[in-house]
């Protein structure tokens, strides 16, 4: 449930994260998609500036542990 708001992100949206050292880093969403839970291709790190967020899908599933995942891929904003 903590990551349920990821459903509202789409290409072009900005995600702002605060690192443990207090520095704020911004990322622009490049893509969202649904994948099978064993699809590890979304974890490939194309560049050091990529952020990949993954949560369960569908968002309103009655039982946890579905075979699908919602993936948000974003690139660091310079």
mmCIF file of the N, C-alpha and C atoms, coordinates in Angstrom:
data_MODEL
# 
_entry.id   MODEL 
# 
loop_
_atom_site.group_PDB 
_atom_site.id 
_atom_site.type_symbol 
_atom_site.label_atom_id 
_atom_site.label_alt_id 
_atom_site.label_comp_id 
_atom_site.label_asym_id 
_atom_site.label_entity_id 
_atom_site.label_seq_id 
_atom_site.pdbx_PDB_ins_code 
_atom_site.Cartn_x 
_atom_site.Cartn_y 
_atom_site.Cartn_z 
_atom_site.occupancy 
_atom_site.B_iso_or_equiv 
_atom_site.pdbx_formal_charge 
_atom_site.auth_seq_id 
_atom_site.auth_comp_id 
_atom_site.auth_asym_id 
_atom_site.auth_atom_id 
_atom_site.pdbx_PDB_model_num 
ATOM 1   N N  . UNK A 1 1  ? 0.812  -1.214  0.000   1.00 0.00 ? 1  UNK A N  1 
ATOM 2   C CA . UNK A 1 1  ? 0.000  0.000   0.000   1.00 0.00 ? 1  UNK A CA 1 
ATOM 3   C C  . UNK A 1 1  ? 0.847  1.265   0.000   1.00 0.00 ? 1  UNK A C  1 
ATOM 4   N N  . UNK A 1 2  ? 2.078  1.185   0.483   1.00 0.00 ? 2  UNK A N  1 
ATOM 5   C CA . UNK A 1 2  ? 2.929  2.381   0.501   1.00 0.00 ? 2  UNK A CA 1 
ATOM 6   C C  . UNK A 1 2  ? 3.236  2.878   -0.901  1.00 0.00 ? 2  UNK A C  1 
ATOM 7   N N  . UNK A 1 3  ? 3.320  1.953   -1.860  1.00 0.00 ? 3  UNK A N  1 
ATOM 8   C CA . UNK A 1 3  ? 3.679  2.333   -3.212  1.00 0.00 ? 3  UNK A CA 1 
ATOM 9   C C  . UNK A 1 3  ? 2.477  2.442   -4.145  1.00 0.00 ? 3  UNK A C  1 
ATOM 10  N N  . UNK A 1 4  ? 1.270  2.321   -3.623  1.00 0.00 ? 4  UNK A N  1 
ATOM 11  C CA . UNK A 1 4  ? 0.070  2.426   -4.457  1.00 0.00 ? 4  UNK A CA 1 
ATOM 12  C C  . UNK A 1 4  ? 0.004  3.735   -5.251  1.00 0.00 ? 4  UNK A C  1 
ATOM 13  N N  . UNK A 1 5  ? 0.502  4.867   -4.727  1.00 0.00 ? 5  UNK A N  1 
ATOM 14  C CA . UNK A 1 5  ? 0.466  6.098   -5.531  1.00 0.00 ? 5  UNK A CA 1 
ATOM 15  C C  . UNK A 1 5  ? 1.280  6.024   -6.826  1.00 0.00 ? 5  UNK A C  1 
ATOM 16  N N  . UNK A 1 6  ? 2.128  5.002   -6.975  1.00 0.00 ? 6  UNK A N  1 
ATOM 17  C CA . UNK A 1 6  ? 2.877  4.854   -8.228  1.00 0.00 ? 6  UNK A CA 1 
ATOM 18  C C  . UNK A 1 6  ? 1.939  4.700   -9.415  1.00 0.00 ? 6  UNK A C  1 
ATOM 19  N N  . UNK A 1 7  ? 0.706  4.256   -9.170  1.00 0.00 ? 7  UNK A N  1 
ATOM 20  C CA . UNK A 1 7  ? -0.259 4.064   -10.258 1.00 0.00 ? 7  UNK A CA 1 
ATOM 21  C C  . UNK A 1 7  ? -0.557 5.375   -10.982 1.00 0.00 ? 7  UNK A C  1 
ATOM 22  N N  . UNK A 1 8  ? -0.346 6.498   -10.326 1.00 0.00 ? 8  UNK A N  1 
ATOM 23  C CA . UNK A 1 8  ? -0.675 7.793   -10.912 1.00 0.00 ? 8  UNK A CA 1 
ATOM 24  C C  . UNK A 1 8  ? 0.479  8.414   -11.703 1.00 0.00 ? 8  UNK A C  1 
ATOM 25  N N  . UNK A 1 9  ? 1.633  7.761   -11.697 1.00 0.00 ? 9  UNK A N  1 
ATOM 26  C CA . UNK A 1 9  ? 2.778  8.291   -12.431 1.00 0.00 ? 9  UNK A CA 1 
ATOM 27  C C  . UNK A 1 9  ? 2.725  7.885   -13.895 1.00 0.00 ? 9  UNK A C  1 
ATOM 28  N N  . UNK A 1 10 ? 3.166  8.798   -14.744 1.00 0.00 ? 10 UNK A N  1 
ATOM 29  C CA . UNK A 1 10 ? 3.227  8.504   -16.166 1.00 0.00 ? 10 UNK A CA 1 
ATOM 30  C C  . UNK A 1 10 ? 4.415  9.207   -16.785 1.00 0.00 ? 10 UNK A C  1 
ATOM 31  N N  . UNK A 1 11 ? 4.717  8.888   -18.032 1.00 0.00 ? 11 UNK A N  1 
ATOM 32  C CA . UNK A 1 11 ? 5.854  9.506   -18.712 1.00 0.00 ? 11 UNK A CA 1 
ATOM 33  C C  . UNK A 1 11 ? 5.813  11.035  -18.622 1.00 0.00 ? 11 UNK A C  1 
ATOM 34  N N  . UNK A 1 12 ? 6.963  11.599  -18.268 1.00 0.00 ? 12 UNK A N  1 
ATOM 35  C CA . UNK A 1 12 ? 7.085  13.044  -18.126 1.00 0.00 ? 12 UNK A CA 1 
ATOM 36  C C  . UNK A 1 12 ? 6.922  13.544  -16.710 1.00 0.00 ? 12 UNK A C  1 
ATOM 37  N N  . UNK A 1 13 ? 6.305  12.750  -15.843 1.00 0.00 ? 13 UNK A N  1 
ATOM 38  C CA . UNK A 1 13 ? 6.137  13.155  -14.449 1.00 0.00 ? 13 UNK A CA 1 
ATOM 39  C C  . UNK A 1 13 ? 7.487  13.186  -13.746 1.00 0.00 ? 13 UNK A C  1 
ATOM 40  N N  . UNK A 1 14 ? 7.595  14.026  -12.722 1.00 0.00 ? 14 UNK A N  1 
ATOM 41  C CA . UNK A 1 14 ? 8.816  14.157  -11.938 1.00 0.00 ? 14 UNK A CA 1 
ATOM 42  C C  . UNK A 1 14 ? 8.636  13.461  -10.591 1.00 0.00 ? 14 UNK A C  1 
ATOM 43  N N  . UNK A 1 15 ? 9.633  12.656  -10.220 1.00 0.00 ? 15 UNK A N  1 
ATOM 44  C CA . UNK A 1 15 ? 9.692  12.007  -8.914  1.00 0.00 ? 15 UNK A CA 1 
ATOM 45  C C  . UNK A 1 15 ? 10.846 12.653  -8.155  1.00 0.00 ? 15 UNK A C  1 
ATOM 46  N N  . UNK A 1 16 ? 10.573 13.123  -6.952  1.00 0.00 ? 16 UNK A N  1 
ATOM 47  C CA . UNK A 1 16 ? 11.598 13.769  -6.143  1.00 0.00 ? 16 UNK A CA 1 
ATOM 48  C C  . UNK A 1 16 ? 11.907 12.882  -4.942  1.00 0.00 ? 16 UNK A C  1 
ATOM 49  N N  . UNK A 1 17 ? 13.191 12.561  -4.767  1.00 0.00 ? 17 UNK A N  1 
ATOM 50  C CA . UNK A 1 17 ? 13.625 11.723  -3.646  1.00 0.00 ? 17 UNK A CA 1 
ATOM 51  C C  . UNK A 1 17 ? 14.621 12.489  -2.796  1.00 0.00 ? 17 UNK A C  1 
ATOM 52  N N  . UNK A 1 18 ? 14.567 12.254  -1.499  1.00 0.00 ? 18 UNK A N  1 
ATOM 53  C CA . UNK A 1 18 ? 15.565 12.843  -0.608  1.00 0.00 ? 18 UNK A CA 1 
ATOM 54  C C  . UNK A 1 18 ? 16.467 11.727  -0.118  1.00 0.00 ? 18 UNK A C  1 
ATOM 55  N N  . UNK A 1 19 ? 17.762 11.870  -0.382  1.00 0.00 ? 19 UNK A N  1 
ATOM 56  C CA . UNK A 1 19 ? 18.741 10.885  0.035   1.00 0.00 ? 19 UNK A CA 1 
ATOM 57  C C  . UNK A 1 19 ? 18.996 10.992  1.537   1.00 0.00 ? 19 UNK A C  1 
ATOM 58  N N  . UNK A 1 20 ? 19.605 9.966   2.142   1.00 0.00 ? 20 UNK A N  1 
ATOM 59  C CA . UNK A 1 20 ? 19.911 10.011  3.578   1.00 0.00 ? 20 UNK A CA 1 
ATOM 60  C C  . UNK A 1 20 ? 20.772 11.206  3.980   1.00 0.00 ? 20 UNK A C  1 
ATOM 61  N N  . UNK A 1 21 ? 21.593 11.700  3.045   1.00 0.00 ? 21 UNK A N  1 
ATOM 62  C CA . UNK A 1 21 ? 22.434 12.858  3.371   1.00 0.00 ? 21 UNK A CA 1 
ATOM 63  C C  . UNK A 1 21 ? 21.684 14.185  3.224   1.00 0.00 ? 21 UNK A C  1 
ATOM 64  N N  . UNK A 1 22 ? 20.394 14.114  2.921   1.00 0.00 ? 22 UNK A N  1 
ATOM 65  C CA . UNK A 1 22 ? 19.569 15.312  2.806   1.00 0.00 ? 22 UNK A CA 1 
ATOM 66  C C  . UNK A 1 22 ? 19.483 15.886  1.399   1.00 0.00 ? 22 UNK A C  1 
ATOM 67  N N  . UNK A 1 23 ? 20.335 15.416  0.510   1.00 0.00 ? 23 UNK A N  1 
ATOM 68  C CA . UNK A 1 23 ? 20.332 15.918  -0.872  1.00 0.00 ? 23 UNK A CA 1 
ATOM 69  C C  . UNK A 1 23 ? 19.060 15.468  -1.588  1.00 0.00 ? 23 UNK A C  1 
ATOM 70  N N  . UNK A 1 24 ? 18.466 16.372  -2.350  1.00 0.00 ? 24 UNK A N  1 
ATOM 71  C CA . UNK A 1 24 ? 17.253 16.072  -3.110  1.00 0.00 ? 24 UNK A CA 1 
ATOM 72  C C  . UNK A 1 24 ? 17.643 15.759  -4.550  1.00 0.00 ? 24 UNK A C  1 
ATOM 73  N N  . UNK A 1 25 ? 17.098 14.658  -5.073  1.00 0.00 ? 25 UNK A N  1 
ATOM 74  C CA . UNK A 1 25 ? 17.378 14.234  -6.438  1.00 0.00 ? 25 UNK A CA 1 
ATOM 75  C C  . UNK A 1 25 ? 16.050 14.092  -7.177  1.00 0.00 ? 25 UNK A C  1 
ATOM 76  N N  . UNK A 1 26 ? 16.026 14.612  -8.414  1.00 0.00 ? 26 UNK A N  1 
ATOM 77  C CA . UNK A 1 26 ? 14.792 14.562  -9.218  1.00 0.00 ? 26 UNK A CA 1 
ATOM 78  C C  . UNK A 1 26 ? 14.975 13.617  -10.400 1.00 0.00 ? 26 UNK A C  1 
ATOM 79  N N  . UNK A 1 27 ? 13.902 12.873  -10.694 1.00 0.00 ? 27 UNK A N  1 
ATOM 80  C CA . UNK A 1 27 ? 13.889 11.930  -11.805 1.00 0.00 ? 27 UNK A CA 1 
ATOM 81  C C  . UNK A 1 27 ? 12.649 12.185  -12.657 1.00 0.00 ? 27 UNK A C  1 
ATOM 82  N N  . UNK A 1 28 ? 12.799 12.028  -13.974 1.00 0.00 ? 28 UNK A N  1 
ATOM 83  C CA . UNK A 1 28 ? 11.663 12.150  -14.886 1.00 0.00 ? 28 UNK A CA 1 
ATOM 84  C C  . UNK A 1 28 ? 11.257 10.738  -15.328 1.00 0.00 ? 28 UNK A C  1 
ATOM 85  N N  . UNK A 1 29 ? 9.971  10.430  -15.181 1.00 0.00 ? 29 UNK A N  1 
ATOM 86  C CA . UNK A 1 29 ? 9.459  9.115   -15.565 1.00 0.00 ? 29 UNK A CA 1 
ATOM 87  C C  . UNK A 1 29 ? 9.566  8.946   -17.076 1.00 0.00 ? 29 UNK A C  1 
ATOM 88  N N  . UNK A 1 30 ? 10.181 7.851   -17.483 1.00 0.00 ? 30 UNK A N  1 
ATOM 89  C CA . UNK A 1 30 ? 10.326 7.517   -18.904 1.00 0.00 ? 30 UNK A CA 1 
ATOM 90  C C  . UNK A 1 30 ? 9.238  6.554   -19.364 1.00 0.00 ? 30 UNK A C  1 
ATOM 91  N N  . UNK A 1 31 ? 8.882  5.611   -18.476 1.00 0.00 ? 31 UNK A N  1 
ATOM 92  C CA . UNK A 1 31 ? 7.906  4.587   -18.861 1.00 0.00 ? 31 UNK A CA 1 
ATOM 93  C C  . UNK A 1 31 ? 7.320  3.919   -17.628 1.00 0.00 ? 31 UNK A C  1 
ATOM 94  N N  . UNK A 1 32 ? 6.141  3.357   -17.805 1.00 0.00 ? 32 UNK A N  1 
ATOM 95  C CA . UNK A 1 32 ? 5.524  2.487   -16.803 1.00 0.00 ? 32 UNK A CA 1 
ATOM 96  C C  . UNK A 1 32 ? 5.049  1.246   -17.539 1.00 0.00 ? 32 UNK A C  1 
ATOM 97  N N  . UNK A 1 33 ? 5.049  0.132   -16.836 1.00 0.00 ? 33 UNK A N  1 
ATOM 98  C CA . UNK A 1 33 ? 4.540  -1.084  -17.476 1.00 0.00 ? 33 UNK A CA 1 
ATOM 99  C C  . UNK A 1 33 ? 4.269  -2.159  -16.439 1.00 0.00 ? 33 UNK A C  1 
ATOM 100 N N  . UNK A 1 34 ? 3.533  -3.166  -16.864 1.00 0.00 ? 34 UNK A N  1 
ATOM 101 C CA . UNK A 1 34 ? 3.226  -4.327  -16.041 1.00 0.00 ? 34 UNK A CA 1 
ATOM 102 C C  . UNK A 1 34 ? 4.088  -5.475  -16.538 1.00 0.00 ? 34 UNK A C  1 
ATOM 103 N N  . UNK A 1 35 ? 4.740  -6.170  -15.593 1.00 0.00 ? 35 UNK A N  1 
ATOM 104 C CA . UNK A 1 35 ? 5.573  -7.323  -15.935 1.00 0.00 ? 35 UNK A CA 1 
ATOM 105 C C  . UNK A 1 35 ? 5.238  -8.485  -15.010 1.00 0.00 ? 35 UNK A C  1 
ATOM 106 N N  . UNK A 1 36 ? 5.640  -9.662  -15.404 1.00 0.00 ? 36 UNK A N  1 
ATOM 107 C CA . UNK A 1 36 ? 5.511  -10.833 -14.532 1.00 0.00 ? 36 UNK A CA 1 
ATOM 108 C C  . UNK A 1 36 ? 6.530  -10.695 -13.397 1.00 0.00 ? 36 UNK A C  1 
ATOM 109 N N  . UNK A 1 37 ? 6.223  -11.236 -12.240 1.00 0.00 ? 37 UNK A N  1 
ATOM 110 C CA . UNK A 1 37 ? 7.088  -11.052 -11.072 1.00 0.00 ? 37 UNK A CA 1 
ATOM 111 C C  . UNK A 1 37 ? 8.484  -11.633 -11.260 1.00 0.00 ? 37 UNK A C  1 
ATOM 112 N N  . UNK A 1 38 ? 8.649  -12.585 -12.166 1.00 0.00 ? 38 UNK A N  1 
ATOM 113 C CA . UNK A 1 38 ? 9.965  -13.178 -12.389 1.00 0.00 ? 38 UNK A CA 1 
ATOM 114 C C  . UNK A 1 38 ? 10.720 -12.520 -13.551 1.00 0.00 ? 38 UNK A C  1 
ATOM 115 N N  . UNK A 1 39 ? 10.195 -11.427 -14.091 1.00 0.00 ? 39 UNK A N  1 
ATOM 116 C CA . UNK A 1 39 ? 10.855 -10.697 -15.180 1.00 0.00 ? 39 UNK A CA 1 
ATOM 117 C C  . UNK A 1 39 ? 11.887 -9.753  -14.571 1.00 0.00 ? 39 UNK A C  1 
ATOM 118 N N  . UNK A 1 40 ? 13.136 -10.169 -14.594 1.00 0.00 ? 40 UNK A N  1 
ATOM 119 C CA . UNK A 1 40 ? 14.197 -9.357  -13.996 1.00 0.00 ? 40 UNK A CA 1 
ATOM 120 C C  . UNK A 1 40 ? 14.822 -8.376  -14.987 1.00 0.00 ? 40 UNK A C  1 
ATOM 121 N N  . UNK A 1 41 ? 14.351 -8.366  -16.221 1.00 0.00 ? 41 UNK A N  1 
ATOM 122 C CA . UNK A 1 41 ? 14.922 -7.449  -17.213 1.00 0.00 ? 41 UNK A CA 1 
ATOM 123 C C  . UNK A 1 41 ? 14.728 -5.989  -16.807 1.00 0.00 ? 41 UNK A C  1 
ATOM 124 N N  . UNK A 1 42 ? 13.714 -5.704  -16.021 1.00 0.00 ? 42 UNK A N  1 
ATOM 125 C CA . UNK A 1 42 ? 13.464 -4.325  -15.594 1.00 0.00 ? 42 UNK A CA 1 
ATOM 126 C C  . UNK A 1 42 ? 14.491 -3.850  -14.571 1.00 0.00 ? 42 UNK A C  1 
ATOM 127 N N  . UNK A 1 43 ? 15.261 -4.761  -14.025 1.00 0.00 ? 43 UNK A N  1 
ATOM 128 C CA . UNK A 1 43 ? 16.279 -4.401  -13.045 1.00 0.00 ? 43 UNK A CA 1 
ATOM 129 C C  . UNK A 1 43 ? 17.614 -4.030  -13.686 1.00 0.00 ? 43 UNK A C  1 
ATOM 130 N N  . UNK A 1 44 ? 17.709 -4.208  -14.989 1.00 0.00 ? 44 UNK A N  1 
ATOM 131 C CA . UNK A 1 44 ? 18.945 -3.882  -15.707 1.00 0.00 ? 44 UNK A CA 1 
ATOM 132 C C  . UNK A 1 44 ? 19.251 -2.403  -15.520 1.00 0.00 ? 44 UNK A C  1 
ATOM 133 N N  . UNK A 1 45 ? 20.442 -2.107  -15.116 1.00 0.00 ? 45 UNK A N  1 
ATOM 134 C CA . UNK A 1 45 ? 20.853 -0.724  -14.871 1.00 0.00 ? 45 UNK A CA 1 
ATOM 135 C C  . UNK A 1 45 ? 21.551 -0.202  -16.117 1.00 0.00 ? 45 UNK A C  1 
ATOM 136 N N  . UNK A 1 46 ? 20.828 0.511   -16.972 1.00 0.00 ? 46 UNK A N  1 
ATOM 137 C CA . UNK A 1 46 ? 21.395 1.047   -18.208 1.00 0.00 ? 46 UNK A CA 1 
ATOM 138 C C  . UNK A 1 46 ? 22.396 2.153   -17.928 1.00 0.00 ? 46 UNK A C  1 
ATOM 139 N N  . UNK A 1 47 ? 22.144 2.900   -16.897 1.00 0.00 ? 47 UNK A N  1 
ATOM 140 C CA . UNK A 1 47 ? 23.025 4.019   -16.549 1.00 0.00 ? 47 UNK A CA 1 
ATOM 141 C C  . UNK A 1 47 ? 22.937 4.236   -15.045 1.00 0.00 ? 47 UNK A C  1 
ATOM 142 N N  . UNK A 1 48 ? 23.922 4.914   -14.493 1.00 0.00 ? 48 UNK A N  1 
ATOM 143 C CA . UNK A 1 48 ? 23.920 5.169   -13.051 1.00 0.00 ? 48 UNK A CA 1 
ATOM 144 C C  . UNK A 1 48 ? 22.822 6.147   -12.657 1.00 0.00 ? 48 UNK A C  1 
ATOM 145 N N  . UNK A 1 49 ? 22.175 6.739   -13.637 1.00 0.00 ? 49 UNK A N  1 
ATOM 146 C CA . UNK A 1 49 ? 21.165 7.757   -13.360 1.00 0.00 ? 49 UNK A CA 1 
ATOM 147 C C  . UNK A 1 49 ? 19.745 7.215   -13.474 1.00 0.00 ? 49 UNK A C  1 
ATOM 148 N N  . UNK A 1 50 ? 19.595 5.911   -13.558 1.00 0.00 ? 50 UNK A N  1 
ATOM 149 C CA . UNK A 1 50 ? 18.274 5.304   -13.714 1.00 0.00 ? 50 UNK A CA 1 
ATOM 150 C C  . UNK A 1 50 ? 17.686 4.938   -12.356 1.00 0.00 ? 50 UNK A C  1 
ATOM 151 N N  . UNK A 1 51 ? 16.397 5.196   -12.209 1.00 0.00 ? 51 UNK A N  1 
ATOM 152 C CA . UNK A 1 51 ? 15.644 4.807   -11.016 1.00 0.00 ? 51 UNK A CA 1 
ATOM 153 C C  . UNK A 1 51 ? 14.543 3.859   -11.460 1.00 0.00 ? 51 UNK A C  1 
ATOM 154 N N  . UNK A 1 52 ? 14.462 2.698   -10.826 1.00 0.00 ? 52 UNK A N  1 
ATOM 155 C CA . UNK A 1 52 ? 13.408 1.734   -11.130 1.00 0.00 ? 52 UNK A CA 1 
ATOM 156 C C  . UNK A 1 52 ? 12.619 1.471   -9.853  1.00 0.00 ? 52 UNK A C  1 
ATOM 157 N N  . UNK A 1 53 ? 11.315 1.714   -9.909  1.00 0.00 ? 53 UNK A N  1 
ATOM 158 C CA . UNK A 1 53 ? 10.424 1.472   -8.778  1.00 0.00 ? 53 UNK A CA 1 
ATOM 159 C C  . UNK A 1 53 ? 9.480  0.335   -9.156  1.00 0.00 ? 53 UNK A C  1 
ATOM 160 N N  . UNK A 1 54 ? 9.289  -0.608  -8.237  1.00 0.00 ? 54 UNK A N  1 
ATOM 161 C CA . UNK A 1 54 ? 8.456  -1.775  -8.519  1.00 0.00 ? 54 UNK A CA 1 
ATOM 162 C C  . UNK A 1 54 ? 7.506  -1.998  -7.353  1.00 0.00 ? 54 UNK A C  1 
ATOM 163 N N  . UNK A 1 55 ? 6.234  -2.286  -7.675  1.00 0.00 ? 55 UNK A N  1 
ATOM 164 C CA . UNK A 1 55 ? 5.257  -2.616  -6.646  1.00 0.00 ? 55 UNK A CA 1 
ATOM 165 C C  . UNK A 1 55 ? 4.301  -3.675  -7.189  1.00 0.00 ? 55 UNK A C  1 
ATOM 166 N N  . UNK A 1 56 ? 3.498  -4.217  -6.326  1.00 0.00 ? 56 UNK A N  1 
ATOM 167 C CA . UNK A 1 56 ? 2.554  -5.261  -6.717  1.00 0.00 ? 56 UNK A CA 1 
ATOM 168 C C  . UNK A 1 56 ? 1.475  -4.697  -7.647  1.00 0.00 ? 56 UNK A C  1 
ATOM 169 N N  . UNK A 1 57 ? 0.930  -5.569  -8.487  1.00 0.00 ? 57 UNK A N  1 
ATOM 170 C CA . UNK A 1 57 ? -0.123 -5.205  -9.426  1.00 0.00 ? 57 UNK A CA 1 
ATOM 171 C C  . UNK A 1 57 ? -1.042 -6.410  -9.561  1.00 0.00 ? 57 UNK A C  1 
ATOM 172 N N  . UNK A 1 58 ? -2.346 -6.244  -9.666  1.00 0.00 ? 58 UNK A N  1 
ATOM 173 C CA . UNK A 1 58 ? -3.075 -4.982  -9.711  1.00 0.00 ? 58 UNK A CA 1 
ATOM 174 C C  . UNK A 1 58 ? -3.142 -4.320  -8.345  1.00 0.00 ? 58 UNK A C  1 
ATOM 175 N N  . UNK A 1 59 ? -3.357 -3.022  -8.367  1.00 0.00 ? 59 UNK A N  1 
ATOM 176 C CA . UNK A 1 59 ? -3.340 -2.236  -7.140  1.00 0.00 ? 59 UNK A CA 1 
ATOM 177 C C  . UNK A 1 59 ? -4.468 -2.610  -6.182  1.00 0.00 ? 59 UNK A C  1 
ATOM 178 N N  . UNK A 1 60 ? -5.579 -3.054  -6.725  1.00 0.00 ? 60 UNK A N  1 
ATOM 179 C CA . UNK A 1 60 ? -6.738 -3.369  -5.884  1.00 0.00 ? 60 UNK A CA 1 
ATOM 180 C C  . UNK A 1 60 ? -6.925 -4.875  -5.690  1.00 0.00 ? 60 UNK A C  1 
ATOM 181 N N  . UNK A 1 61 ? -5.841 -5.627  -5.779  1.00 0.00 ? 61 UNK A N  1 
ATOM 182 C CA . UNK A 1 61 ? -5.922 -7.078  -5.614  1.00 0.00 ? 61 UNK A CA 1 
ATOM 183 C C  . UNK A 1 61 ? -6.433 -7.425  -4.223  1.00 0.00 ? 61 UNK A C  1 
ATOM 184 N N  . UNK A 1 62 ? -7.267 -8.434  -4.145  1.00 0.00 ? 62 UNK A N  1 
ATOM 185 C CA . UNK A 1 62 ? -7.821 -8.873  -2.863  1.00 0.00 ? 62 UNK A CA 1 
ATOM 186 C C  . UNK A 1 62 ? -6.753 -9.607  -2.055  1.00 0.00 ? 62 UNK A C  1 
ATOM 187 N N  . UNK A 1 63 ? -5.929 -10.393 -2.726  1.00 0.00 ? 63 UNK A N  1 
ATOM 188 C CA . UNK A 1 63 ? -4.874 -11.145 -2.056  1.00 0.00 ? 63 UNK A CA 1 
ATOM 189 C C  . UNK A 1 63 ? -3.507 -10.624 -2.477  1.00 0.00 ? 63 UNK A C  1 
ATOM 190 N N  . UNK A 1 64 ? -2.582 -10.559 -1.548  1.00 0.00 ? 64 UNK A N  1 
ATOM 191 C CA . UNK A 1 64 ? -1.218 -10.161 -1.925  1.00 0.00 ? 64 UNK A CA 1 
ATOM 192 C C  . UNK A 1 64 ? -0.526 -11.299 -2.674  1.00 0.00 ? 64 UNK A C  1 
ATOM 193 N N  . UNK A 1 65 ? 0.567  -10.959 -3.310  1.00 0.00 ? 65 UNK A N  1 
ATOM 194 C CA . UNK A 1 65 ? 1.372  -11.992 -3.954  1.00 0.00 ? 65 UNK A CA 1 
ATOM 195 C C  . UNK A 1 65 ? 0.917  -12.364 -5.349  1.00 0.00 ? 65 UNK A C  1 
ATOM 196 N N  . UNK A 1 66 ? 0.319  -11.437 -6.067  1.00 0.00 ? 66 UNK A N  1 
ATOM 197 C CA . UNK A 1 66 ? -0.091 -11.722 -7.437  1.00 0.00 ? 66 UNK A CA 1 
ATOM 198 C C  . UNK A 1 66 ? 1.149  -11.930 -8.308  1.00 0.00 ? 66 UNK A C  1 
ATOM 199 N N  . UNK A 1 67 ? 0.987  -12.524 -9.485  1.00 0.00 ? 67 UNK A N  1 
ATOM 200 C CA . UNK A 1 67 ? 2.145  -12.787 -10.342 1.00 0.00 ? 67 UNK A CA 1 
ATOM 201 C C  . UNK A 1 67 ? 2.607  -11.578 -11.147 1.00 0.00 ? 67 UNK A C  1 
ATOM 202 N N  . UNK A 1 68 ? 1.967  -10.430 -10.967 1.00 0.00 ? 68 UNK A N  1 
ATOM 203 C CA . UNK A 1 68 ? 2.295  -9.250  -11.761 1.00 0.00 ? 68 UNK A CA 1 
ATOM 204 C C  . UNK A 1 68 ? 2.893  -8.137  -10.909 1.00 0.00 ? 68 UNK A C  1 
ATOM 205 N N  . UNK A 1 69 ? 3.684  -7.286  -11.562 1.00 0.00 ? 69 UNK A N  1 
ATOM 206 C CA . UNK A 1 69 ? 4.301  -6.134  -10.901 1.00 0.00 ? 69 UNK A CA 1 
ATOM 207 C C  . UNK A 1 69 ? 4.140  -4.896  -11.780 1.00 0.00 ? 69 UNK A C  1 
ATOM 208 N N  . UNK A 1 70 ? 3.951  -3.748  -11.129 1.00 0.00 ? 70 UNK A N  1 
ATOM 209 C CA . UNK A 1 70 ? 3.893  -2.443  -11.797 1.00 0.00 ? 70 UNK A CA 1 
ATOM 210 C C  . UNK A 1 70 ? 5.284  -1.842  -11.702 1.00 0.00 ? 70 UNK A C  1 
ATOM 211 N N  . UNK A 1 71 ? 5.832  -1.400  -12.824 1.00 0.00 ? 71 UNK A N  1 
ATOM 212 C CA . UNK A 1 71 ? 7.193  -0.887  -12.875 1.00 0.00 ? 71 UNK A CA 1 
ATOM 213 C C  . UNK A 1 71 ? 7.186  0.552   -13.380 1.00 0.00 ? 71 UNK A C  1 
ATOM 214 N N  . UNK A 1 72 ? 7.923  1.404   -12.686 1.00 0.00 ? 72 UNK A N  1 
ATOM 215 C CA . UNK A 1 72 ? 8.134  2.786   -13.112 1.00 0.00 ? 72 UNK A CA 1 
ATOM 216 C C  . UNK A 1 72 ? 9.630  2.956   -13.359 1.00 0.00 ? 72 UNK A C  1 
ATOM 217 N N  . UNK A 1 73 ? 9.985  3.404   -14.559 1.00 0.00 ? 73 UNK A N  1 
ATOM 218 C CA . UNK A 1 73 ? 11.386 3.625   -14.918 1.00 0.00 ? 73 UNK A CA 1 
ATOM 219 C C  . UNK A 1 73 ? 11.584 5.114   -15.146 1.00 0.00 ? 73 UNK A C  1 
ATOM 220 N N  . UNK A 1 74 ? 12.585 5.688   -14.465 1.00 0.00 ? 74 UNK A N  1 
ATOM 221 C CA . UNK A 1 74 ? 12.827 7.129   -14.544 1.00 0.00 ? 74 UNK A CA 1 
ATOM 222 C C  . UNK A 1 74 ? 14.321 7.406   -14.708 1.00 0.00 ? 74 UNK A C  1 
ATOM 223 N N  . UNK A 1 75 ? 14.618 8.552   -15.284 1.00 0.00 ? 75 UNK A N  1 
ATOM 224 C CA . UNK A 1 75 ? 16.006 8.991   -15.471 1.00 0.00 ? 75 UNK A CA 1 
ATOM 225 C C  . UNK A 1 75 ? 16.230 10.257  -14.650 1.00 0.00 ? 75 UNK A C  1 
ATOM 226 N N  . UNK A 1 76 ? 17.427 10.385  -14.097 1.00 0.00 ? 76 UNK A N  1 
ATOM 227 C CA . UNK A 1 76 ? 17.790 11.545  -13.297 1.00 0.00 ? 76 UNK A CA 1 
ATOM 228 C C  . UNK A 1 76 ? 17.729 12.799  -14.158 1.00 0.00 ? 76 UNK A C  1 
ATOM 229 N N  . UNK A 1 77 ? 17.163 13.853  -13.584 1.00 0.00 ? 77 UNK A N  1 
ATOM 230 C CA . UNK A 1 77 ? 17.096 15.148  -14.250 1.00 0.00 ? 77 UNK A CA 1 
ATOM 231 C C  . UNK A 1 77 ? 18.394 15.896  -13.953 1.00 0.00 ? 77 UNK A C  1 
ATOM 232 N N  . UNK A 1 78 ? 19.048 16.351  -14.991 1.00 0.00 ? 78 UNK A N  1 
ATOM 233 C CA . UNK A 1 78 ? 20.343 17.050  -14.810 1.00 0.00 ? 78 UNK A CA 1 
ATOM 234 C C  . UNK A 1 78 ? 20.170 18.387  -14.145 1.00 0.00 ? 78 UNK A C  1 
# 
